[in-house]
Amino acid sequence: MTGMGSKQDALDAFRKLLGPKGYSDDPDVLSPWLTDWRGRYTGRAAAMLSPANSAEVSALVKIAAAHKIALVPQGGNSGMVAGATPDETGDAVLLSMRRMDQIIGFNEGERTICCEAGVILQNLHDVAASRGLRFPLTLGGKGSATIGGLISTNAGGTQVLRHGTMRALVNGIEAVLPDGSIYDGLSPLKKDNRGYDLKHLMIGAEGTLGIVTAANLQLVPALIDRCVIWAGVESPQAAHQLLLFMQSKLREQLEGFEILPRRALTAVLKHIDGTRPPLTGNHSWHVLMEIVQDDPAADAPGDIAAEIMAQALQQNLIEDAACSVNETQAEAFWKIRDSVAEAERAEGPALQHDISVPVADMARFITDESPQIEAAFPGTQIVAFGHLGDGNIHFHVKAPKDADPKNWYENNMAAISAAVYDRVTSYKGSISAEHGIGQLKVRELARLADPARLLTLRAIKKAMDPDGIMNPGKLVPLA
Amino acid sequence: MTGMGSKQDALDAFRKLLGPKGYSDDPDVLSPWLTDWRGRYTGRAAAMLSPANSAEVSALVKIAAAHKIALVPQGGNSGMVAGATPDETGDAVLLSMRRMDQIIGFNEGERTICCEAGVILQNLHDVAASRGLRFPLTLGGKGSATIGGLISTNAGGTQVLRHGTMRALVNGIEAVLPDGSIYDGLSPLKKDNRGYDLKHLMIGAEGTLGIVTAANLQLVPALIDRCVIWAGVESPQAAHQLLLFMQSKLREQLEGFEILPRRALTAVLKHIDGTRPPLTGNHSWHVLMEIVQDDPAADAPGDIAAEIMAQALQQNLIEDAACSVNETQAEAFWKIRDSVAEAERAEGPALQHDISVPVADMARFITDESPQIEAAFPGTQIVAFGHLGDGNIHFHVKAPKDADPKNWYENNMAAISAAVYDRVTSYKGSISAEHGIGQLKVRELARLADPARLLTLRAIKKAMDPDGIMNPGKLVPLA
């Protein structure tokens, strides 16, 4: 209880404000939203609020501020670091943005779209496609992830090489700040120097500084054609040389550059129905590249791919390559890449790390650090795969084959992750490239972050959310 | 005096730390740096500090923090809003970054360069060119403006249409925070989701949150060829239609899109030696477009320009056009554009406004609002010119011909600027597109900013710089 009234008073006020469509404390309704996507964190909540518009978000935040009630914003609840899961006290309320799923506006000339935060990524893709355009950011959770969640986690995915992360695609936002005021920054200004950039501050803030309620997003022309290349290479170093070669030959048309080790391909072929080896030989490392065409004046991706791969072979940059000749084959190549996580799960549990270092250093990180981790934790196996073109890989550490995984992980998890993150930090890399910090990494961030960075994160959080009602316990390691 | 010691104690500590090369209180040495570029503000300073490296910046900020001495950071002192000019109390010290002018590193594969904050833009251009690359941001003050100043003001210029403002070209920064700690964010990570983005927070902060000491910057391939087109059009609306047409035909190859009214061209031809009319006819509005080639595989800019202008003529998008056939002619077209400010000065004083609205709305702003301003202030003339492709123009309001300009401006300046900024705000635009706020616009920002934005600016400033020692009186309208 506070001087401003009890928790029950707040809940009554929420119920009155939002009505039956916007308020629930039914345990059956809440239950699916209390556990994180990966199933590792489960919390409790006093209620779930589902506002219908920004005005309702503003009003409910004012109630929460007055009663010092913690709010846990949620989009699709498909984040990877438990950033949208409440703690176990049951004092917080869930703030679901899923009802706010309207497209607000569209500007054909500027290729921009304005939408509410609860729009699901797949729906945005569909709307853009219906206008002959494309929203280029895409990722596995596109059927559930919402625009607000993607903004609040600065989501990445497989097309970042060309189009950047979510940050690069957001022209403007509307957000409700921790005191309930509405910040209207939706206007898509290409130049605006009126002080600290609040848009960039809110992007990636994981709901700890306020609630993103709407956004103006950049669309790009629809794809006319694409070619997906699968190449076998000797090592991550060779893959990086290939990346530089491709970038010297191609500019905007190179949209994806992913690597996976033989081990990952073997697991996919073993566990995922309908997958076949793209190449006949046995290669240590594999690269998937996507060449696209969205400009009628540009050369056809298939022609480009054939010519460039011939040159790459001649220069010994690759051991072999196959270029997709139709969409079925392109999809088949991507399916292998996209199935690595699932296949690895079928092989046995793996401790996952979403890490980045400067692009130029990632090959060295993989080849130098993987054996050291395996040596330090005997019996483990590293599977490092993903977005080499962004300097971002998913670094999986698999338990020894003969170990009971549950016990083994309980005993070794913290030490292994610490060892990985120590090494990433020594490369001046990031312990969270694209997933965020959430609850999962908040202790490691506290341990490893530059003190100046920590100081600033805490100062900003405290200044903007002095009562700590915005998604407490996430992102910012409080002292 | 404070409990921590007197101002003289601080000055003694600065002198001891920095030595004769890094410390001066000689009035003759300080004098050129106490007046802003446009000559409208003159302040006083107790000394000028010129550190040689980041460690010295860190140490001097710690001294300033301990003694609560205000620091006014300065690069080339060529800003447009008096953001680097101290106040009149003489209590502040100037912090010149000009000695920190070293290139730190270069990565050919990634096309990145790392340099200290005091590197002058022209020097960076030269270093990039010597490596066969280009730093694309450029502006009139390139011979004096420093990288640190360009970052702290998120500078724009004429190539923003394709390459973005400074923000888009900064991969990482190092900065000294108000407590003297060094934030090392130089590592050029393409993906990094470890909380609030401190790089974006410091960019455009005008030195009010700390001192940018170094940066990792993105370079692009050198130009192979370019073609500058001069076109006559009927109206700003026609210019915007032409912009959309050009963007539908060209992607990366369109690098600049500028407009000027007949009035501005006439002034240039009258006052600037060696300029000639690019077209024979008499057009109400003029457009300068730059088409570039930096990819050997791309079509030649001259061929593209000729073909596209033929189409534009046929579709009545333009009245006439001339395409440069060599560099001399390209330079001559740009010289006209770049001389507008000087020619307008020769015509008589003008009150200048650096404003932006959404690109799609700028033509309407010019045609609807200009006559209203002229009607509200009889005898004034509007000259609106600049970066239409960015939705950013320089909106000059010229005094009546028969008025004594000095008196007239003293009596009308505040009212005219308020009228312009009111209209910009009603278009959800920005009262500072590319120049920043500094001292010049801080009152207007206080008057017109969204309360939620003001609240946040103040909260962040107070949290990060509680004693207000970092460039006080600039950017953030304190309550």
Chai-1 contact restraints between the chains, C-beta under 6 A:
chainA,res_idxA,chainB,res_idxB,connection_type,confidence,min_distance_angstrom,max_distance_angstrom,comment,restraint_id
A,G109,B,L244,contact,1.0,0.0,6.0,A-B,restraint_1
A,G109,B,A360,contact,1.0,0.0,6.0,A-B,restraint_2
A,E110,B,A360,contact,1.0,0.0,6.0,A-B,restraint_3
A,N154,B,N193,contact,1.0,0.0,6.0,A-B,restraint_4
A,G156,B,K191,contact,1.0,0.0,6.0,A-B,restraint_5
A,L177,B,A452,contact,1.0,0.0,6.0,A-B,restraint_6
A,S181,B,A452,contact,1.0,0.0,6.0,A-B,restraint_7
A,Y183,B,A452,contact,1.0,0.0,6.0,A-B,restraint_8
A,D184,B,D450,contact,1.0,0.0,6.0,A-B,restraint_9
A,S187,B,P358,contact,1.0,0.0,6.0,A-B,restraint_10
A,S187,B,K428,contact,1.0,0.0,6.0,A-B,restraint_11
A,P188,B,P358,contact,1.0,0.0,6.0,A-B,restraint_12
A,L189,B,S356,contact,1.0,0.0,6.0,A-B,restraint_13
A,L189,B,S430,contact,1.0,0.0,6.0,A-B,restraint_14
A,K190,B,D390,contact,1.0,0.0,6.0,A-B,restraint_15
A,K190,B,G391,contact,1.0,0.0,6.0,A-B,restraint_16
A,K191,B,G156,contact,1.0,0.0,6.0,A-B,restraint_17
A,K191,B,S356,contact,1.0,0.0,6.0,A-B,restraint_18
A,K191,B,D390,contact,1.0,0.0,6.0,A-B,restraint_19
A,K191,B,N392,contact,1.0,0.0,6.0,A-B,restraint_20
A,K191,B,A433,contact,1.0,0.0,6.0,A-B,restraint_21
A,K191,B,E434,contact,1.0,0.0,6.0,A-B,restraint_22
A,D192,B,S430,contact,1.0,0.0,6.0,A-B,restraint_23
A,N193,B,N154,contact,1.0,0.0,6.0,A-B,restraint_24
A,N193,B,G204,contact,1.0,0.0,6.0,A-B,restraint_25
A,N193,B,S432,contact,1.0,0.0,6.0,A-B,restraint_26
A,N193,B,E434,contact,1.0,0.0,6.0,A-B,restraint_27
A,N193,B,G436,contact,1.0,0.0,6.0,A-B,restraint_28
A,R194,B,S430,contact,1.0,0.0,6.0,A-B,restraint_29
A,R194,B,S432,contact,1.0,0.0,6.0,A-B,restraint_30
A,G195,B,L457,contact,1.0,0.0,6.0,A-B,restraint_31
A,G195,B,L475,contact,1.0,0.0,6.0,A-B,restraint_32
A,Y196,B,L201,contact,1.0,0.0,6.0,A-B,restraint_33
A,Y196,B,A205,contact,1.0,0.0,6.0,A-B,restraint_34
A,Y196,B,L457,contact,1.0,0.0,6.0,A-B,restraint_35
A,Y196,B,I460,contact,1.0,0.0,6.0,A-B,restraint_36
A,D197,B,H200,contact,1.0,0.0,6.0,A-B,restraint_37
A,L198,B,T456,contact,1.0,0.0,6.0,A-B,restraint_38
A,H200,B,D197,contact,1.0,0.0,6.0,A-B,restraint_39
A,H200,B,H200,contact,1.0,0.0,6.0,A-B,restraint_40
A,L201,B,Y196,contact,1.0,0.0,6.0,A-B,restraint_41
A,G204,B,N193,contact,1.0,0.0,6.0,A-B,restraint_42
A,A205,B,Y196,contact,1.0,0.0,6.0,A-B,restraint_43
A,L244,B,G109,contact,1.0,0.0,6.0,A-B,restraint_44
A,R251,B,D295,contact,1.0,0.0,6.0,A-B,restraint_45
A,D295,B,R251,contact,1.0,0.0,6.0,A-B,restraint_46
A,S356,B,L189,contact,1.0,0.0,6.0,A-B,restraint_47
A,S356,B,K191,contact,1.0,0.0,6.0,A-B,restraint_48
A,P358,B,S187,contact,1.0,0.0,6.0,A-B,restraint_49
A,P358,B,P188,contact,1.0,0.0,6.0,A-B,restraint_50
A,A360,B,G109,contact,1.0,0.0,6.0,A-B,restraint_51
A,A360,B,E110,contact,1.0,0.0,6.0,A-B,restraint_52
A,D390,B,K190,contact,1.0,0.0,6.0,A-B,restraint_53
A,D390,B,K191,contact,1.0,0.0,6.0,A-B,restraint_54
A,G391,B,K190,contact,1.0,0.0,6.0,A-B,restraint_55
A,N392,B,K191,contact,1.0,0.0,6.0,A-B,restraint_56
A,K428,B,S187,contact,1.0,0.0,6.0,A-B,restraint_57
A,S430,B,L189,contact,1.0,0.0,6.0,A-B,restraint_58
A,S430,B,D192,contact,1.0,0.0,6.0,A-B,restraint_59
A,S430,B,R194,contact,1.0,0.0,6.0,A-B,restraint_60
A,S432,B,N193,contact,1.0,0.0,6.0,A-B,restraint_61
A,S432,B,R194,contact,1.0,0.0,6.0,A-B,restraint_62
A,A433,B,K191,contact,1.0,0.0,6.0,A-B,restraint_63
A,E434,B,K191,contact,1.0,0.0,6.0,A-B,restraint_64
A,E434,B,N193,contact,1.0,0.0,6.0,A-B,restraint_65
A,G436,B,N193,contact,1.0,0.0,6.0,A-B,restraint_66
A,D450,B,D184,contact,1.0,0.0,6.0,A-B,restraint_67
A,A452,B,L177,contact,1.0,0.0,6.0,A-B,restraint_68
A,A452,B,S181,contact,1.0,0.0,6.0,A-B,restraint_69
A,A452,B,Y183,contact,1.0,0.0,6.0,A-B,restraint_70
A,T456,B,L198,contact,1.0,0.0,6.0,A-B,restraint_71
A,L457,B,G195,contact,1.0,0.0,6.0,A-B,restraint_72
A,L457,B,Y196,contact,1.0,0.0,6.0,A-B,restraint_73
A,A459,B,A463,contact,1.0,0.0,6.0,A-B,restraint_74
A,A459,B,M464,contact,1.0,0.0,6.0,A-B,restraint_75
A,I460,B,Y196,contact,1.0,0.0,6.0,A-B,restraint_76
A,I460,B,A463,contact,1.0,0.0,6.0,A-B,restraint_77
A,A463,B,A459,contact,1.0,0.0,6.0,A-B,restraint_78
A,A463,B,I460,contact,1.0,0.0,6.0,A-B,restraint_79
A,A463,B,A463,contact,1.0,0.0,6.0,A-B,restraint_80
A,M464,B,A459,contact,1.0,0.0,6.0,A-B,restraint_81
A,L475,B,G195,contact,1.0,0.0,6.0,A-B,restraint_82
